Amino acid sequence: MEFLRDLWAFLKARKKFWLLPIIIVLLVFGVLIVLTSGSAIAPFIYSIF
């Protein structure tokens, strides 16, 4: 959790709020890949990309 606090402090101090949507999209894709890597719906997820 300290990393998230540091990241938020960096974004706030440097006024780089435009990075927030990029970080969120990367996190969503990462979670999607991790959760579907061993499941039966993996072929359907991979066909989207």
C-alpha positions in Angstrom: 0.0 0.0 0.0 3.0 2.3 0.5 3.7 2.1 -3.2 0.2 3.4 -4.0 0.6 6.3 -1.6 3.9 7.2 -3.1 2.4 7.0 -6.6 -0.5 9.2 -5.6 1.9 11.7 -3.9 4.0 11.8 -7.1 1.0 12.4 -9.3 -0.3 15.1 -7.0 3.0 16.9 -6.6 4.0 16.8 -10.3 0.4 17.5 -11.5 0.6 14.4 -13.8 -3.0 13.3 -13.4 -3.1 12.4 -17.1 -1.1 9.3 -16.1 -3.9 8.0 -14.0 -6.1 6.6 -16.8 -3.1 4.9 -18.3 -2.2 3.3 -15.0 -5.8 2.1 -14.5 -6.0 0.5 -17.9 -2.7 -1.3 -17.5 -3.9 -2.6 -14.1 -7.2 -3.8 -15.5 -5.4 -5.6 -18.4 -2.9 -7.2 -15.9 -5.7 -8.4 -13.6 -7.6 -9.7 -16.6 -4.6 -11.7 -17.9 -3.8 -13.1 -14.4 -7.3 -14.2 -13.7 -8.0 -15.8 -17.0 -4.6 -17.5 -17.5 -5.7 -20.9 -16.2 -9.4 -20.8 -16.7 -11.8 -22.1 -19.4 -12.6 -18.6 -20.7 -9.0 -17.9 -21.5 -9.4 -18.6 -25.3 -12.3 -16.2 -25.5 -10.4 -13.4 -23.7 -7.4 -13.9 -26.0 -9.5 -13.7 -29.1 -10.6 -10.2 -28.1 -7.0 -9.0 -28.5 
